[in-house]
Amino acid sequence: MQIGVIGLGRMGGNISLRLMRAQHHCVVYDNSQDAVKKIADHGAAGATSLEDMVKQLATPRAIWVMLPAGKITEDTIGKLAGMMESGDTIIDGGNTFYKDDIRRAAELSKQGITYVDVGTSGGVWGLERGYCMMIGGDKAAVDRLDPILGALAPGVGTISKTENREGRDARVENGYMHCGPAGSGHFVKMVHNGIEYGMMQAYAEGLDIIHHKDSTELPENERFTIDMADVAEVWRRGSVISSWLLDLTSSALAENPKLDNFQGDVSDSGEGRWTVEAAIEEAVPADVLSAALFARFRSRGNALFANKLLSAMRFKFGGHVEPKA
């Protein structure tokens, strides 16, 4: 299948490469022509502008926008809308606020353009591992995109089969789900990221308690000096709290047990705030997720070991670099 990809950063570039591995034809564009050339060298057709991309794509077109949420995505989709035709599809694979998806879908439908939102999880590892995707939009459009979505998804892999799932959508077991109408994909991904905040905070705080067990504030016979990298590693092996986040934490601690390559300034990228706002709108208690968000606010200027762990996890799974002082 032919598809356009706009935005060739950490995820957009790898999405293009993974699609080409599955024999899909990608037309790619980025403000950086060096980024375009890098992907074109692997077999993609490079575009010099949005107009050039639209011209290179056969109708009905499908264009995947993989840009940071906010103005740049809004502006790009607005420009594309002026160039595309009825029957074409615009896909937003970034971390857009789901209410913006609902608005965009309604606006684009007036032109006959279909809008699909894809909450995409996988970070810098997606090229090899695949991407877990939560999708919102018209069923016919999502079904038409299935060859693309199936190629990006991780597949069943080695995860054991869940009992009593007979008769359910098989795509889910392959790592992608049509959640419902426009906005629902990014809504589910938003809450996914809010949960991610809570899980990361729990690991960080728990390991910080172990890290400080040798504190001089404690009686001498109650002090332990415990190898943090080994704790994270042993928890990976059969523990009820094992996870991919713990895998990445173990890797970071093995590389640098003191994590002195991190300052502990932990950014929040929006989804945690939006999750808490949604909880307020729905009157749903979200104590852990709210606390995890507020802990990120507190981290700025506070170099606790727990905050360094959060920074290390964010770098490992998403390539997120701490803000420069």
C-alpha positions in Angstrom: 0.0 0.0 0.0 1.2 3.6 -0.7 1.3 6.1 2.2 2.7 9.5 2.9 4.6 10.1 6.2 5.1 13.6 7.5 7.6 14.1 10.3 10.7 11.9 10.3 11.9 12.2 13.9 12.4 9.5 16.5 9.1 7.7 15.6 8.1 9.0 12.2 11.4 7.8 10.6 11.2 4.4 12.1 7.5 4.1 11.2 8.5 4.7 7.6 11.3 2.1 7.8 9.1 -0.5 9.4 6.4 0.0 6.7 9.0 -0.4 3.9 10.3 -3.6 5.5 6.7 -4.9 4.9 6.9 -3.8 1.3 4.7 -0.7 1.6 5.6 2.3 -0.5 6.3 5.4 1.5 6.4 9.0 0.3 8.1 11.0 3.1 8.5 14.6 4.0 10.1 16.6 6.8 11.2 20.2 7.2 14.8 18.8 7.3 15.7 17.5 3.8 18.6 15.7 5.5 16.0 13.6 7.4 14.1 13.0 4.1 17.3 11.8 2.4 18.1 9.5 5.3 14.8 7.6 4.8 14.9 8.0 1.0 18.2 6.2 1.1 16.3 3.1 2.4 13.9 3.2 -0.5 11.3 5.8 0.3 10.3 8.5 -2.2 11.3 11.8 -0.8 9.1 14.9 -1.1 10.4 18.5 -1.2 7.1 20.0 0.2 3.6 19.1 1.3 2.4 19.9 -2.2 5.0 17.6 -3.7 3.9 14.8 -1.4 0.3 15.1 -2.3 1.1 15.0 -6.0 3.2 11.8 -5.6 0.4 9.9 -3.9 -2.3 8.1 -5.9 -5.9 8.6 -4.8 -7.5 7.8 -2.5 -4.5 9.2 -0.5 -3.5 8.3 3.0 -1.1 10.6 4.8 0.3 9.9 8.3 1.2 13.0 10.3 3.8 12.2 13.0 4.5 15.6 14.6 4.4 17.0 18.1 0.9 17.8 19.3 -0.1 21.4 19.1 0.4 24.2 16.5 2.7 22.4 14.1 0.3 19.4 13.8 -2.7 21.8 13.5 -1.1 23.9 10.8 0.1 20.9 8.9 -3.3 19.2 8.8 -4.9 22.5 7.8 -2.5 22.9 4.9 -3.1 19.3 3.8 -6.9 19.8 3.9 -6.5 22.5 1.3 -4.6 20.1 -1.0 -6.4 16.8 -0.6 -9.6 15.5 -2.1 -12.8 13.7 -1.1 -12.0 10.1 -0.3 -8.5 10.9 1.1 -7.5 10.1 4.7 -5.4 12.1 7.1 -3.9 10.1 10.0 -2.6 11.8 13.1 -0.2 9.4 14.9 1.1 11.9 17.5 -0.2 12.7 21.0 -2.9 15.1 20.1 -5.6 16.1 22.6 -8.6 13.9 21.8 -11.1 16.8 21.7 -9.0 18.4 18.9 -9.5 15.1 17.0 -13.3 15.3 17.4 -13.3 18.9 16.0 -10.9 18.1 13.1 -12.9 15.0 12.0 -16.1 17.1 11.8 -14.4 19.9 9.9 -12.6 17.5 7.4 -15.8 15.5 6.8 -17.4 18.5 5.2 -14.7 18.1 2.4 -15.2 14.4 2.3 -11.8 13.8 3.9 -11.6 11.1 6.5 -9.7 11.7 9.7 -8.2 8.9 11.8 -6.4 9.3 15.1 -3.8 6.7 16.1 -2.4 6.7 19.6 1.0 5.2 19.0 3.1 3.6 21.7 6.5 2.1 21.1 9.0 5.0 21.3 12.4 4.5 19.8 12.0 0.7 20.0 9.1 0.5 17.6 11.1 -0.2 14.5 12.1 -3.6 15.9 9.3 -4.3 18.5 6.4 -2.8 16.6 3.9 -0.2 17.8 0.9 -0.7 20.1 -1.8 1.4 18.5 -5.2 2.7 19.7 -7.2 3.9 16.8 -10.2 6.2 16.4 -12.2 7.0 13.3 -14.6 5.8 10.7 -14.7 2.0 10.5 -14.4 1.9 6.7 -11.3 4.1 6.7 -9.7 2.1 9.5 -10.4 -1.1 7.7 -8.8 0.3 4.5 -5.7 1.2 6.5 -5.5 -2.3 8.0 -2.4 -3.4 5.8 -0.5 -0.4 7.2 -1.7 -0.8 10.8 -1.0 -4.6 10.7 2.6 -4.0 9.4 3.3 -1.5 12.2 1.8 -3.6 15.0 4.0 -5.9 17.1 2.0 -9.0 16.3 1.1 -11.8 18.7 4.8 -12.5 19.5 5.6 -14.8 22.5 2.9 -13.4 24.8 0.6 -16.2 26.0 -2.9 -16.3 24.7 -5.6 -14.9 27.0 -8.4 -17.3 27.9 -12.0 -16.6 26.9 -11.2 -14.2 24.0 -12.8 -16.4 21.4 -14.9 -14.4 19.0 -13.3 -11.0 19.8 -11.4 -8.7 17.4 -8.2 -10.6 16.5 -6.4 -7.3 15.7 -6.3 -6.6 19.4 -4.1 -9.7 20.1 -1.7 -8.4 17.4 -1.3 -5.1 19.3 -3.8 -2.7 17.6 -7.4 -1.7 18.4 -10.1 0.2 16.7 -11.4 2.0 19.8 -14.4 3.8 18.2 -15.1 7.2 16.5 -12.7 10.0 16.0 -10.9 11.0 19.2 -11.3 7.7 20.9 -7.9 6.4 19.9 -6.1 9.4 21.3 -8.3 9.3 24.4 -7.3 5.7 25.2 -3.6 6.6 24.5 -3.9 9.6 26.8 -5.0 7.5 29.7 -2.3 4.9 28.8 0.3 7.6 29.2 -1.3 8.8 32.5 -1.0 5.2 33.8 2.6 5.2 32.5 3.3 8.3 34.8 1.9 6.3 37.7 3.9 3.1 37.0 7.1 5.1 36.5 6.6 7.0 39.7 6.0 3.8 41.7 9.2 2.2 40.5 11.1 5.5 41.1 9.9 5.9 44.6 10.3 2.3 45.6 13.9 2.1 44.3 14.6 5.4 46.0 13.6 4.0 49.3 16.1 1.1 48.8 18.7 3.5 47.5 18.6 5.5 50.8 18.6 2.5 53.1 22.3 3.3 53.9 21.4 6.8 55.1 23.3 8.1 58.1 20.0 9.2 59.5 19.3 5.5 60.3 20.7 3.5 63.2 23.9 1.9 62.0 22.6 -1.7 62.5 19.6 -0.9 60.2 21.6 0.4 57.3 22.0 -1.7 54.1 24.0 -0.9 51.1 22.1 -2.7 48.3 23.1 -3.0 44.7 20.3 -1.1 42.8 21.1 -2.6 39.4 20.8 -6.1 40.8 17.5 -5.3 42.6 15.9 -4.1 39.3 17.3 -7.2 37.5 16.0 -9.7 40.0 12.6 -8.1 39.9 12.5 -8.7 36.2 12.8 -12.5 36.8 9.4 -13.8 37.7 8.3 -10.9 39.9 4.7 -9.8 39.9 5.9 -6.2 39.2 8.0 -7.1 36.1 7.3 -5.0 33.0 9.1 -3.5 30.0 9.5 -0.3 32.0 11.4 -2.3 34.6 13.5 -3.9 31.9 14.5 -0.4 30.8 15.2 0.7 34.4 17.4 -2.3 34.9 19.4 -1.5 31.7 19.8 2.1 32.8 21.1 1.1 36.3 23.5 -1.5 34.8 25.0 1.2 32.6 25.3 3.8 35.3 24.2 2.7 38.9 24.4 6.3 40.2 22.5 7.7 37.3 24.8 10.8 37.4 24.3 11.3 33.7 20.8 12.6 34.6 19.8 15.7 36.4 16.3 14.5 37.4 14.4 17.3 35.7 11.4 15.3 34.5 9.1 16.9 31.9 5.5 16.1 31.3 4.4 16.0 27.7 0.7 16.8 28.2 -1.1 13.5 28.3 -0.7 13.2 32.1 -2.4 16.6 32.6 -5.2 15.7 30.1 -5.8 12.4 31.9 -6.2 14.2 35.2 -8.5 16.7 33.6 -10.6 13.9 32.1 -10.9 12.3 35.5 -12.1 15.6 37.0 -14.7 16.0 34.1 -15.9 12.4 34.8 -15.7 12.7 38.6 -13.5 9.6 38.6 -10.9 9.4 41.5 -7.4 9.3 40.1 -5.2 9.6 43.2 -2.1 7.8 41.9 -2.1 9.4 38.4 -2.6 12.9 39.9 0.2 12.4 42.4 2.5 11.2 39.7 1.8 14.3 37.6 2.5 16.6 40.5 5.7 14.8 41.3 7.0 15.7 37.9 6.3 19.4 38.6 8.2 19.0 41.9 11.1 17.4 40.1 12.3 20.5 38.4 15.3 21.8 40.3 15.2 18.8 42.7 17.9 16.1 41.9 16.4 13.2 43.9 17.5 9.7 42.9 13.9 9.0 42.1 13.7 11.8 39.6 16.9 10.6 38.0 15.2 7.2 37.6 12.2 8.8 35.9 14.6 10.7 33.5 16.4 7.4 32.8 13.2 5.6 32.0 12.0 8.4 29.7 15.3 8.4 27.8 15.3 4.6 27.5 11.8 4.1 26.1 11.3 7.3 24.2 14.7 9.0 23.7 13.4 12.0 25.7 16.3 14.2 26.7 16.2 16.4 29.8 15.6 20.1 29.3 18.8 22.1 29.2 19.4 24.3 32.2 
